[in-house]
Amino acid sequence: MSKLKHYETMFILKPTLTEEETKAQIEIVKSNIEKNGGEIVSFDDMGTRQLAYEIEKNKRGYYFVIYFKAPANAILELERNYRINEQILRFIFIKYESKKEITAWTKMSDEAAKKAN
Amino acid sequence: MAEKRKYGKKYCKYTEMKIDFIDYKNTDLLKLSMSERGKIMPRRLTGNSKNAQEMVEKAIKRARHMALVPYIVDTKNVTDPAHIK
């Protein structure tokens, strides 16, 4: 059993999807994280917003952030899944490692959890 | 004969606000260290501390990748500026 590390992932979905389709896409991502031995701590739904520049001729995008813990070797598999998915315009993984970063991570995820409730 | 300073003393805005981690999602914080064209301002102009500058650089680069802040503001596209939400 490898040790779980603190991660954050953000991705942009296409704005052309319907509400149900976006929900389905988010569920797919979440289930992928859980399948690879990660546990989701909280998530932040930022909704559709204007992109700073066009990506694949889209001017808007649906932003979604997930705070989770996962073993380090799961990230590669998660990245592969993101790349296959055509509905995802952009994604990012951020690792929080040092003490200072982890306190920032817990603070942000607490805020996100509060916002969701 | 020290010349009189033309501007007030520079200070680090992030240290003053007691921020010890700069999040890339918080674009208001990032804009303090960006020029109007979207460039990262050097430390000699903003007066940021070394620690804060390193964090803000990283955060701006991440935010650019996620299309939260522009790489460059295009003045030719005046009809559709990037910073208006």
Backbone of each chain as ProteinMPNN parsed JSONL, in Angstrom:
{"seq_chain_A": "MSKLKHYETMFILKPTLTEEETKAQIEIVKSNIEKNGGEIVSFDDMGTRQLAYEIEKNKRGYYFVIYFKAPANAILELERNYRINEQILRFIFIKYESKKEITAWTKMSDEAAKKAN", "coords_chain_A": {"N_chain_A": [[0.857, -1.205, 0.0], [0.776, 1.964, -1.054], [1.608, 5.298, 0.034], [-0.889, 7.819, 0.586], [-1.202, 10.854, -1.212], [-1.617, 14.433, -1.273], [-3.693, 15.941, -3.593], [-4.832, 18.112, -6.234], [-7.209, 18.619, -8.737], [-8.131, 20.259, -11.722], [-10.512, 20.76, -14.272], [-11.658, 21.621, -17.599], [-14.727, 21.576, -19.111], [-16.471, 21.106, -22.239], [-18.513, 23.826, -23.387], [-20.766, 23.292, -24.811], [-22.165, 21.093, -23.959], [-25.102, 19.515, -22.563], [-26.904, 19.997, -19.44], [-27.266, 17.555, -18.131], [-25.395, 15.967, -19.412], [-22.962, 17.175, -18.671], [-23.015, 16.622, -15.944], [-22.866, 13.857, -16.033], [-20.317, 13.553, -17.146], [-18.732, 14.593, -15.083], [-19.255, 12.737, -13.118], [-18.035, 10.512, -14.268], [-15.322, 11.214, -14.146], [-14.989, 11.381, -11.37], [-15.542, 8.742, -10.558], [-13.451, 7.49, -11.798], [-11.268, 8.425, -10.318], [-11.792, 7.255, -7.861], [-11.702, 4.591, -8.548], [-9.008, 4.21, -8.987], [-7.883, 4.076, -6.508], [-8.021, 6.447, -5.121], [-9.278, 8.976, -2.824], [-11.995, 11.149, -2.705], [-12.044, 14.335, -1.35], [-13.25, 16.901, -1.316], [-15.193, 19.029, -3.515], [-15.364, 21.645, -5.986], [-17.606, 23.521, -7.691], [-17.297, 25.528, -10.297], [-18.782, 26.448, -12.374], [-19.95, 27.686, -15.661], [-17.691, 29.778, -17.313], [-16.083, 32.636, -18.812], [-13.416, 32.017, -21.051], [-9.951, 32.931, -20.937], [-8.682, 32.93, -23.308], [-9.291, 31.596, -26.616], [-10.026, 28.117, -26.734], [-9.77, 25.415, -28.75], [-11.645, 26.653, -30.414], [-13.626, 27.381, -28.628], [-15.245, 29.742, -26.603], [-16.156, 29.845, -24.068], [-16.262, 27.935, -20.991], [-16.808, 25.051, -18.872], [-15.952, 24.961, -15.617], [-14.439, 22.799, -13.237], [-13.428, 21.725, -10.041], [-11.587, 19.351, -8.174], [-10.69, 18.204, -5.012], [-8.504, 15.834, -3.801], [-7.196, 12.751, -2.372], [-4.62, 10.568, -3.24], [-2.696, 7.654, -4.245], [0.646, 8.0, -5.567], [1.156, 6.718, -8.02], [-1.253, 6.593, -9.304], [-1.852, 8.846, -10.706], [-0.839, 8.976, -13.283], [-2.44, 7.205, -14.7], [-4.905, 8.473, -14.406], [-4.44, 10.782, -15.849], [-4.176, 9.73, -18.383], [-6.784, 8.906, -18.824], [-8.065, 11.392, -18.919], [-7.011, 12.393, -21.277], [-8.091, 10.766, -23.225], [-10.747, 11.42, -23.149], [-12.933, 13.333, -25.034], [-14.49, 15.45, -24.379], [-13.266, 17.047, -22.588], [-11.541, 20.018, -22.347], [-9.238, 21.17, -21.175], [-6.913, 20.261, -18.596], [-5.534, 19.967, -15.269], [-3.143, 18.829, -12.908], [-2.274, 19.161, -9.563], [0.191, 18.838, -7.141], [0.337, 18.813, -3.646], [2.753, 19.212, -1.337], [4.7, 20.105, 0.652], [4.65, 21.214, 4.134], [3.477, 23.704, 4.406], [2.101, 23.936, 2.026], [0.248, 21.896, 2.287], [-1.337, 22.75, 4.411], [-2.523, 24.917, 3.161], [-3.93, 23.528, 1.244], [-5.791, 22.028, 2.807], [-7.249, 24.126, 3.832], [-8.369, 25.269, 1.539], [-9.905, 23.141, 0.571], [-11.688, 22.808, 2.647], [-13.1, 25.191, 2.48], [-14.281, 24.858, -0.002], [-15.929, 22.687, 0.551], [-17.651, 23.825, 2.348], [-18.913, 25.669, 0.748], [-20.307, 24.044, -0.962], [-22.281, 22.971, 0.616]], "CA_chain_A": [[0.0, 0.0, 0.0], [1.571, 3.212, -1.075], [1.052, 6.383, 0.838], [-1.738, 8.749, -0.164], [-0.709, 12.224, -1.252], [-2.659, 15.441, -1.489], [-3.73, 16.454, -4.969], [-5.978, 18.898, -6.675], [-7.32, 18.603, -10.192], [-9.135, 21.142, -12.314], [-10.666, 20.512, -15.704], [-12.628, 22.457, -18.312], [-15.58, 20.809, -20.022], [-17.005, 21.893, -23.356], [-19.728, 24.55, -22.999], [-21.901, 22.878, -25.634], [-22.848, 19.945, -23.362], [-26.28, 19.822, -21.767], [-26.67, 19.89, -17.997], [-27.142, 16.134, -17.764], [-24.133, 15.447, -19.95], [-21.862, 17.646, -17.816], [-23.073, 15.852, -14.699], [-22.375, 12.509, -16.343], [-18.859, 13.641, -17.32], [-18.135, 14.781, -13.758], [-19.341, 11.436, -12.44], [-17.017, 9.626, -14.856], [-14.019, 11.597, -13.583], [-14.975, 11.012, -9.95], [-15.455, 7.286, -10.412], [-12.087, 7.125, -12.194], [-10.364, 8.686, -9.191], [-12.032, 6.249, -6.827], [-11.257, 3.283, -9.06], [-7.553, 4.129, -8.896], [-7.404, 4.092, -5.13], [-8.05, 7.783, -4.53], [-10.506, 9.328, -2.116], [-12.351, 12.542, -2.953], [-12.298, 15.037, -0.093], [-14.287, 17.883, -1.6], [-15.136, 19.537, -4.887], [-15.807, 23.023, -6.165], [-18.228, 23.699, -9.001], [-17.148, 26.954, -10.63], [-19.756, 26.791, -13.401], [-19.391, 28.156, -16.931], [-17.123, 31.122, -17.305], [-15.365, 33.046, -20.028], [-12.005, 31.65, -21.094], [-9.094, 34.083, -21.216], [-8.373, 32.846, -24.741], [-10.072, 30.505, -27.192], [-9.456, 26.772, -26.781], [-10.504, 24.635, -29.741], [-12.73, 27.528, -30.891], [-14.636, 27.629, -27.602], [-14.958, 30.967, -25.853], [-16.537, 29.634, -22.679], [-15.974, 26.579, -20.544], [-17.364, 24.68, -17.575], [-14.819, 24.66, -14.732], [-14.74, 21.952, -12.081], [-12.22, 21.441, -9.253], [-11.733, 18.267, -7.202], [-9.59, 17.999, -4.07], [-8.523, 14.411, -3.474], [-5.95, 12.096, -1.952], [-4.41, 9.38, -4.062], [-1.304, 7.213, -4.366], [1.329, 8.739, -6.631], [1.148, 6.039, -9.317], [-2.58, 6.66, -9.916], [-2.007, 10.08, -11.471], [-0.547, 8.695, -14.679], [-3.637, 6.575, -15.25], [-5.952, 9.49, -14.47], [-4.09, 11.663, -16.956], [-4.48, 9.003, -19.613], [-8.234, 8.968, -18.991], [-8.432, 12.746, -19.339], [-6.6, 12.625, -22.664], [-9.001, 10.03, -24.096], [-12.055, 12.081, -23.131], [-12.944, 14.458, -25.961], [-15.298, 16.549, -23.844], [-12.43, 17.856, -21.7], [-10.685, 20.919, -23.113], [-7.964, 21.337, -20.479], [-6.909, 19.747, -17.22], [-4.284, 20.192, -14.546], [-2.988, 18.144, -11.623], [-1.321, 19.855, -8.708], [0.534, 18.066, -5.945], [0.65, 19.641, -2.485], [3.672, 18.326, -0.648], [5.304, 20.632, 1.88], [3.716, 21.46, 5.232], [2.769, 24.948, 4.108], [1.166, 23.681, 0.925], [-0.829, 21.02, 2.75], [-2.281, 23.568, 5.18], [-3.287, 25.672, 2.163], [-4.828, 22.56, 0.609], [-6.908, 21.724, 3.708], [-8.053, 25.34, 3.945], [-9.138, 25.431, 0.302], [-10.907, 22.086, 0.444], [-12.736, 23.104, 3.633], [-13.917, 26.265, 1.918], [-15.077, 24.268, -1.089], [-16.961, 21.841, 1.16], [-18.627, 24.733, 2.959], [-19.655, 26.295, -0.339], [-21.193, 23.039, -1.565], [-23.423, 22.692, 1.51]], "C_chain_A": [[0.883, 1.242, 0.0], [0.831, 4.326, -0.333], [0.195, 7.306, -0.025], [-1.151, 10.16, -0.082], [-1.848, 13.175, -1.575], [-2.572, 15.981, -2.912], [-4.939, 17.344, -5.178], [-6.025, 18.784, -8.192], [-8.414, 19.564, -10.636], [-9.272, 20.767, -13.772], [-11.748, 21.399, -16.295], [-13.398, 21.567, -19.271], [-16.093, 21.725, -21.122], [-18.302, 22.593, -22.938], [-20.966, 24.08, -23.755], [-22.686, 21.72, -25.035], [-24.112, 20.41, -22.624], [-25.964, 19.566, -20.291], [-26.459, 18.442, -17.565], [-25.805, 15.559, -18.222], [-22.947, 15.897, -19.102], [-21.83, 16.858, -16.519], [-22.501, 14.453, -14.907], [-20.861, 12.509, -16.473], [-18.154, 13.761, -15.977], [-18.144, 13.463, -12.993], [-18.268, 10.471, -12.954], [-15.653, 9.922, -14.242], [-13.911, 11.141, -12.132], [-14.797, 9.513, -9.772], [-14.069, 6.786, -10.819], [-11.099, 7.308, -11.052], [-10.526, 7.586, -8.145], [-11.553, 4.864, -7.256], [-9.759, 3.093, -8.894], [-7.023, 4.313, -7.48], [-7.357, 5.465, -4.502], [-9.316, 7.993, -3.722], [-10.763, 10.822, -2.281], [-12.697, 13.203, -1.621], [-13.393, 16.074, -0.298], [-14.174, 18.325, -3.057], [-15.739, 20.926, -4.958], [-16.333, 23.17, -7.585], [-18.168, 25.18, -9.363], [-18.102, 27.396, -11.734], [-19.108, 27.24, -14.704], [-18.839, 29.55, -16.749], [-16.325, 31.361, -18.584], [-13.921, 32.581, -19.949], [-11.178, 32.894, -21.445], [-8.659, 34.11, -22.679], [-9.117, 31.632, -25.279], [-9.314, 29.188, -27.111], [-10.341, 25.951, -27.7], [-11.783, 25.368, -30.183], [-13.871, 27.671, -29.898], [-14.246, 28.884, -26.83], [-15.324, 30.824, -24.388], [-16.215, 28.188, -22.299], [-16.56, 26.323, -19.166], [-16.229, 24.203, -16.678], [-15.269, 23.787, -13.565], [-13.439, 21.584, -11.368], [-12.515, 20.306, -8.286], [-10.486, 18.221, -6.327], [-9.626, 16.543, -3.649], [-7.167, 13.931, -2.983], [-5.813, 10.829, -2.777], [-2.961, 8.931, -3.986], [-0.673, 7.802, -5.611], [1.198, 8.065, -7.988], [-0.213, 6.094, -10.004], [-2.7, 7.829, -10.885], [-1.795, 9.837, -12.962], [-1.775, 8.115, -15.381], [-4.771, 7.596, -15.398], [-5.701, 10.437, -15.639], [-4.437, 11.028, -18.289], [-5.977, 9.063, -19.896], [-8.709, 10.336, -19.453], [-8.149, 12.936, -20.824], [-7.538, 11.919, -23.633], [-10.306, 10.801, -24.265], [-12.049, 13.331, -24.021], [-13.72, 15.656, -25.436], [-14.477, 17.469, -22.95], [-11.457, 18.686, -22.532], [-9.296, 21.008, -22.501], [-8.066, 20.668, -19.116], [-5.574, 20.049, -16.574], [-4.311, 19.353, -13.27], [-1.968, 18.919, -10.805], [-1.095, 19.052, -7.447], [0.88, 19.042, -4.833], [1.495, 18.802, -1.542], [4.167, 18.889, 0.681], [4.214, 20.952, 2.908], [2.827, 22.667, 4.924], [1.704, 24.721, 3.042], [-0.019, 22.848, 1.4], [-1.826, 21.803, 3.603], [-3.139, 24.4, 4.234], [-4.326, 24.768, 1.51], [-6.038, 22.288, 1.504], [-7.836, 22.928, 3.826], [-8.962, 25.485, 2.722], [-10.233, 24.385, 0.193], [-12.027, 22.275, 1.462], [-13.684, 24.168, 3.108], [-14.837, 25.734, 0.833], [-16.212, 23.428, -0.523], [-18.058, 22.704, 1.761], [-19.534, 25.319, 1.891], [-20.684, 25.316, -0.92], [-22.425, 22.806, -0.7], [-24.414, 23.85, 1.598]], "O_chain_A": [[1.628, 1.507, 0.944], [-0.381, 4.282, -0.117], [0.496, 7.55, -1.193], [-0.672, 10.595, 0.965], [-2.896, 12.775, -2.081], [-1.515, 16.419, -3.367], [-5.908, 17.329, -4.419], [-4.989, 18.846, -8.854], [-9.471, 19.668, -10.013], [-8.279, 20.485, -14.442], [-12.64, 21.869, -15.589], [-12.818, 20.895, -20.124], [-16.146, 22.945, -20.967], [-19.105, 22.012, -22.209], [-22.089, 24.426, -23.387], [-23.76, 21.385, -25.534], [-24.184, 21.535, -22.131], [-24.924, 19.007, -19.94], [-25.591, 18.144, -16.744], [-25.172, 14.773, -17.516], [-22.034, 15.114, -18.838], [-20.763, 16.469, -16.045], [-21.757, 13.937, -14.074], [-20.188, 11.601, -15.986], [-17.123, 13.13, -15.743], [-17.178, 13.114, -12.314], [-17.673, 9.716, -12.185], [-14.919, 9.008, -13.866], [-12.893, 10.591, -11.713], [-14.006, 9.065, -8.943], [-13.567, 5.802, -10.276], [-10.214, 6.48, -10.835], [-9.549, 7.058, -7.615], [-11.067, 4.076, -6.445], [-9.283, 1.977, -8.686], [-5.86, 4.663, -7.281], [-6.726, 5.647, -3.461], [-10.306, 7.284, -3.904], [-9.886, 11.651, -2.036], [-13.529, 12.705, -0.862], [-14.358, 16.119, 0.464], [-13.191, 18.032, -3.737], [-16.522, 21.327, -4.098], [-15.604, 22.97, -8.557], [-18.903, 25.991, -8.8], [-18.221, 28.591, -12.005], [-17.887, 27.189, -14.853], [-19.455, 30.398, -16.103], [-15.956, 30.44, -19.312], [-13.271, 32.726, -18.913], [-11.645, 33.786, -22.153], [-8.315, 35.16, -23.221], [-9.524, 30.752, -24.521], [-8.114, 29.135, -27.382], [-11.538, 25.811, -27.45], [-12.851, 24.768, -30.304], [-14.978, 28.044, -30.286], [-13.089, 29.07, -26.453], [-14.854, 31.597, -23.553], [-15.937, 27.344, -23.151], [-16.783, 27.252, -18.39], [-15.615, 23.169, -16.94], [-16.331, 24.002, -12.982], [-12.466, 21.182, -12.007], [-13.568, 20.289, -7.648], [-9.364, 18.202, -6.833], [-10.659, 16.057, -3.188], [-6.144, 14.596, -3.149], [-6.786, 10.105, -2.983], [-2.081, 9.741, -3.695], [-1.36, 8.075, -6.595], [1.135, 8.75, -9.009], [-0.333, 5.69, -11.161], [-3.545, 7.814, -11.78], [-2.485, 10.418, -13.799], [-2.1, 8.489, -16.508], [-5.502, 7.585, -16.389], [-6.633, 10.843, -16.333], [-4.926, 11.691, -19.203], [-6.399, 9.243, -21.038], [-9.626, 10.446, -20.267], [-8.934, 13.554, -21.543], [-7.764, 12.407, -24.741], [-10.894, 10.841, -25.345], [-11.275, 14.262, -23.799], [-13.62, 16.754, -25.985], [-14.936, 18.553, -22.591], [-10.663, 18.155, -23.308], [-8.292, 20.931, -23.21], [-9.152, 20.525, -18.555], [-4.596, 20.352, -17.259], [-5.355, 19.187, -12.638], [-0.91, 19.289, -11.316], [-2.037, 18.639, -6.771], [1.631, 19.992, -5.05], [1.024, 17.8, -1.004], [4.066, 18.23, 1.715], [3.024, 20.96, 2.594], [1.617, 22.654, 5.148], [0.583, 25.223, 3.127], [-1.151, 23.064, 0.969], [-3.029, 21.552, 3.531], [-4.335, 24.574, 4.464], [-5.456, 25.185, 1.255], [-7.176, 22.311, 1.034], [-9.055, 22.777, 3.909], [-10.151, 25.781, 2.842], [-11.352, 24.687, -0.223], [-13.181, 21.946, 1.186], [-14.902, 24.071, 3.262], [-16.008, 26.102, 0.752], [-17.326, 23.448, -1.047], [-19.24, 22.366, 1.695], [-20.743, 25.454, 2.079], [-21.782, 25.709, -1.315], [-23.494, 22.482, -1.216], [-25.414, 23.753, 2.309]]}, "seq_chain_B": "MAEKRKYGKKYCKYTEMKIDFIDYKNTDLLKLSMSERGKIMPRRLTGNSKNAQEMVEKAIKRARHMALVPYIVDTKNVTDPAHIK", "coords_chain_B": {"N_chain_B": [[25.435, 62.831, -0.737], [22.501, 61.996, -1.045], [20.064, 61.388, -3.483], [16.716, 62.624, -3.567], [14.012, 60.398, -3.115], [11.823, 59.569, -5.791], [9.511, 58.115, -5.759], [7.325, 56.449, -3.437], [8.413, 54.201, -0.822], [9.019, 50.901, -1.904], [7.149, 47.969, -1.234], [6.395, 44.605, -0.241], [3.388, 43.41, -1.339], [2.165, 41.04, -0.793], [3.35, 40.042, 1.497], [2.565, 41.971, 3.249], [-0.179, 41.5, 3.331], [-0.127, 39.148, 4.614], [-0.044, 36.604, 3.341], [0.613, 33.259, 2.857], [0.488, 31.315, 0.983], [-0.008, 31.259, -2.455], [-2.768, 30.897, -4.416], [-3.569, 29.513, -7.58], [-6.102, 29.842, -8.56], [-7.142, 32.118, -7.548], [-7.575, 34.864, -9.016], [-7.559, 37.579, -8.519], [-5.521, 38.103, -6.722], [-3.335, 37.433, -8.278], [-3.338, 39.377, -10.218], [-2.155, 41.573, -9.109], [0.51, 41.379, -9.612], [0.772, 41.537, -12.317], [1.185, 43.024, -15.559], [-0.692, 45.414, -17.57], [-0.892, 44.245, -20.023], [-0.798, 41.621, -19.44], [1.605, 40.525, -18.716], [4.136, 39.11, -16.55], [5.147, 41.003, -13.862], [8.375, 42.342, -13.069], [10.418, 41.894, -10.147], [11.794, 44.127, -9.366], [10.132, 46.181, -10.035], [7.681, 45.76, -8.756], [8.313, 45.279, -6.119], [7.986, 42.948, -4.739], [8.573, 40.29, -2.37], [11.206, 37.835, -2.474], [10.348, 35.259, -2.022], [7.541, 35.518, -2.339], [7.431, 36.319, -4.99], [8.347, 34.071, -6.367], [6.311, 32.268, -5.805], [4.117, 33.54, -6.976], [4.808, 33.644, -9.644], [4.736, 30.947, -10.387], [2.043, 30.416, -9.91], [0.778, 32.127, -11.726], [1.595, 31.032, -14.129], [0.336, 28.579, -14.032], [-2.334, 29.403, -13.979], [-2.526, 30.6, -16.456], [-2.308, 28.429, -18.162], [-4.716, 27.151, -17.596], [-6.51, 28.891, -18.715], [-7.448, 30.979, -17.124], [-6.244, 33.42, -16.71], [-5.056, 35.604, -19.308], [-2.493, 34.764, -21.767], [-1.428, 36.783, -23.286], [-2.647, 40.069, -23.741], [-4.603, 40.989, -26.359], [-4.473, 43.805, -28.242], [-5.665, 44.354, -30.62], [-8.07, 43.083, -30.701], [-10.273, 44.694, -29.682], [-12.949, 44.727, -29.38], [-13.699, 42.487, -28.0], [-12.621, 42.07, -25.194], [-10.418, 40.147, -23.119], [-10.53, 40.183, -20.376], [-13.063, 40.738, -19.496], [-15.826, 39.293, -17.941]], "CA_chain_B": [[24.236, 63.564, -1.2], [21.52, 61.051, -1.594], [18.941, 62.053, -4.155], [15.425, 62.366, -2.932], [13.242, 59.379, -3.836], [10.668, 60.103, -6.516], [8.319, 57.338, -5.417], [7.31, 55.93, -2.073], [9.182, 52.968, -0.675], [8.31, 49.709, -2.376], [7.005, 46.93, -0.215], [5.736, 43.417, -0.798], [1.957, 43.433, -1.008], [1.728, 39.737, -0.285], [3.801, 39.941, 2.883], [1.72, 42.888, 4.005], [-1.487, 40.858, 3.531], [0.139, 37.909, 5.362], [-0.436, 35.45, 2.54], [1.776, 32.37, 2.766], [0.389, 30.459, -0.207], [-0.791, 31.928, -3.493], [-3.518, 29.916, -5.186], [-3.681, 29.962, -8.972], [-7.499, 30.132, -8.879], [-7.465, 33.443, -7.035], [-6.965, 35.728, -10.029], [-7.388, 38.946, -8.013], [-4.183, 38.168, -6.125], [-2.323, 37.349, -9.338], [-3.331, 40.601, -11.029], [-1.274, 42.555, -8.472], [1.867, 41.255, -10.153], [0.724, 41.445, -13.777], [1.013, 44.293, -16.256], [-1.976, 45.506, -18.268], [-0.858, 43.327, -21.151], [-0.794, 40.236, -18.965], [2.955, 40.035, -18.437], [4.52, 39.036, -15.147], [5.981, 42.171, -13.546], [9.597, 41.98, -12.359], [10.467, 42.191, -8.723], [12.311, 45.479, -9.156], [9.049, 47.147, -10.212], [6.578, 45.565, -7.809], [8.797, 45.236, -4.749], [7.618, 41.686, -4.097], [9.657, 39.544, -1.754], [11.669, 36.743, -3.336], [9.459, 34.128, -1.761], [6.238, 35.788, -2.943], [7.588, 36.372, -6.447], [8.441, 32.698, -6.866], [4.981, 31.651, -5.73], [3.191, 34.19, -7.902], [5.212, 33.209, -10.979], [4.225, 29.596, -10.591], [0.588, 30.479, -9.934], [0.347, 32.772, -12.973], [1.801, 30.085, -15.221], [-0.739, 27.581, -13.949], [-3.597, 30.048, -14.342], [-2.51, 30.804, -17.902], [-2.583, 27.137, -18.788], [-6.129, 26.836, -17.43], [-7.288, 29.974, -19.334], [-8.03, 31.884, -16.131], [-5.698, 34.715, -17.106], [-4.533, 35.463, -20.671], [-1.051, 34.786, -21.998], [-1.152, 38.148, -23.722], [-3.883, 40.768, -24.076], [-4.498, 41.423, -27.744], [-5.115, 45.121, -28.366], [-6.427, 44.433, -31.872], [-9.411, 42.577, -30.438], [-10.796, 45.587, -28.65], [-14.379, 44.491, -29.21], [-13.957, 41.341, -27.132], [-11.47, 41.942, -24.304], [-10.398, 38.862, -22.42], [-10.712, 40.271, -18.93], [-14.484, 40.9, -19.137], [-16.416, 37.97, -17.749]], "C_chain_B": [[23.247, 62.585, -1.833], [20.398, 61.833, -2.256], [17.631, 61.69, -3.488], [14.656, 61.342, -3.766], [12.042, 60.004, -4.529], [9.386, 59.402, -6.1], [8.419, 56.894, -3.97], [8.07, 54.627, -1.998], [8.352, 51.777, -1.129], [8.24, 48.687, -1.26], [6.266, 45.767, -0.844], [4.284, 43.378, -0.355], [1.507, 42.134, -0.37], [2.149, 39.549, 1.17], [2.918, 40.802, 3.779], [0.359, 42.253, 4.307], [-1.365, 39.544, 4.294], [-0.383, 36.678, 4.628], [0.767, 34.522, 2.446], [1.635, 31.335, 1.669], [-0.506, 31.14, -1.229], [-1.437, 30.872, -4.384], [-3.698, 30.431, -6.611], [-5.112, 30.308, -9.358], [-7.902, 31.547, -8.467], [-6.851, 34.508, -7.934], [-6.786, 37.164, -9.537], [-6.0, 39.142, -7.417], [-3.11, 38.21, -7.2], [-2.203, 38.668, -10.083], [-2.469, 41.688, -10.415], [0.108, 42.541, -9.104], [1.878, 41.146, -11.668], [0.554, 42.829, -14.388], [-0.337, 44.292, -16.969], [-2.058, 44.538, -19.436], [-0.817, 41.858, -20.718], [0.58, 39.672, -18.708], [3.193, 39.958, -16.932], [5.485, 40.183, -14.849], [7.227, 41.733, -12.774], [9.57, 42.497, -10.925], [10.928, 43.625, -8.473], [11.224, 46.539, -9.333], [7.956, 46.995, -9.156], [7.038, 45.613, -6.365], [8.393, 43.977, -4.007], [8.826, 41.051, -3.419], [10.014, 38.369, -2.654], [10.718, 35.562, -3.249], [8.117, 34.308, -2.474], [6.333, 35.775, -4.455], [7.63, 34.966, -7.035], [7.082, 32.016, -6.868], [4.05, 32.215, -6.787], [3.52, 33.804, -9.346], [4.58, 31.866, -11.328], [2.706, 29.625, -10.768], [0.096, 31.089, -11.237], [0.496, 31.793, -14.13], [0.736, 29.0, -15.228], [-2.058, 28.169, -14.407], [-3.677, 30.304, -15.841], [-2.862, 29.518, -18.629], [-4.073, 26.803, -18.717], [-7.042, 27.945, -17.95], [-8.032, 30.821, -18.311], [-7.516, 33.313, -16.347], [-5.068, 34.542, -18.497], [-3.015, 35.386, -20.707], [-0.641, 36.205, -22.399], [-2.501, 38.796, -24.061], [-3.714, 41.372, -25.455], [-5.235, 42.75, -27.917], [-5.914, 45.256, -29.657], [-7.865, 43.973, -31.674], [-10.094, 43.422, -29.362], [-12.259, 45.294, -28.368], [-14.672, 43.393, -28.207], [-12.784, 41.152, -26.162], [-11.577, 40.72, -23.414], [-10.76, 38.989, -20.952], [-12.161, 40.462, -18.516], [-15.142, 39.539, -19.061], [-17.813, 37.93, -18.331]], "O_chain_B": [[23.215, 62.414, -3.052], [19.856, 62.788, -1.699], [17.465, 60.606, -2.928], [14.654, 61.42, -4.995], [11.338, 60.84, -3.964], [8.312, 60.003, -6.086], [9.487, 56.962, -3.36], [8.342, 54.012, -3.028], [7.172, 51.647, -0.803], [9.157, 48.562, -0.449], [5.591, 45.926, -1.86], [3.983, 43.322, 0.837], [0.606, 42.108, 0.469], [1.413, 38.976, 1.973], [2.572, 40.424, 4.898], [-0.192, 42.437, 5.392], [-2.37, 38.898, 4.591], [-1.064, 35.83, 5.204], [1.835, 34.944, 2.003], [2.557, 30.552, 1.438], [-1.623, 31.55, -0.914], [-0.755, 30.066, -5.017], [-3.946, 31.616, -6.83], [-5.334, 30.987, -10.361], [-8.878, 32.099, -8.975], [-5.755, 35.001, -7.668], [-5.954, 37.896, -10.072], [-5.38, 40.194, -7.578], [-2.11, 38.915, -7.071], [-1.118, 39.043, -10.529], [-2.084, 42.631, -11.105], [0.798, 43.561, -9.132], [2.871, 40.712, -12.251], [-0.119, 43.693, -13.828], [-1.042, 43.283, -16.969], [-3.136, 44.068, -19.798], [-0.803, 40.962, -21.561], [0.724, 38.467, -18.5], [2.541, 40.646, -16.147], [6.517, 40.318, -15.507], [7.145, 40.851, -11.919], [8.812, 43.397, -10.565], [10.516, 44.26, -7.503], [11.364, 47.661, -8.846], [7.374, 47.985, -8.713], [6.256, 45.948, -5.475], [8.449, 43.937, -2.778], [9.964, 41.251, -3.844], [9.215, 37.957, -3.496], [10.34, 34.957, -4.253], [7.616, 33.389, -3.123], [5.433, 35.281, -5.135], [7.023, 34.7, -8.072], [6.737, 31.287, -7.798], [3.291, 31.48, -7.419], [2.62, 33.655, -10.173], [3.986, 31.679, -12.39], [2.154, 28.96, -11.644], [-0.896, 30.625, -11.801], [-0.365, 31.725, -15.007], [0.288, 28.556, -16.285], [-2.816, 27.526, -15.133], [-4.755, 30.237, -16.433], [-3.625, 29.527, -19.595], [-4.631, 26.24, -19.658], [-8.237, 27.939, -17.653], [-9.119, 31.325, -18.591], [-8.256, 34.283, -16.187], [-4.598, 33.454, -18.829], [-2.334, 35.874, -19.806], [0.353, 36.746, -21.916], [-3.388, 38.14, -24.606], [-2.802, 42.164, -25.695], [-6.454, 42.821, -27.761], [-6.742, 46.158, -29.786], [-8.77, 44.411, -32.385], [-10.441, 42.932, -28.287], [-12.761, 45.565, -27.277], [-15.755, 43.353, -27.623], [-12.033, 40.185, -26.286], [-12.666, 40.312, -23.009], [-11.239, 38.034, -20.341], [-12.481, 40.366, -17.331], [-15.039, 38.731, -19.983], [-18.478, 36.896, -18.269]]}, "name": "protein", "num_of_chains": 2, "seq": "MSKLKHYETMFILKPTLTEEETKAQIEIVKSNIEKNGGEIVSFDDMGTRQLAYEIEKNKRGYYFVIYFKAPANAILELERNYRINEQILRFIFIKYESKKEITAWTKMSDEAAKKANMAEKRKYGKKYCKYTEMKIDFIDYKNTDLLKLSMSERGKIMPRRLTGNSKNAQEMVEKAIKRARHMALVPYIVDTKNVTDPAHIK"}
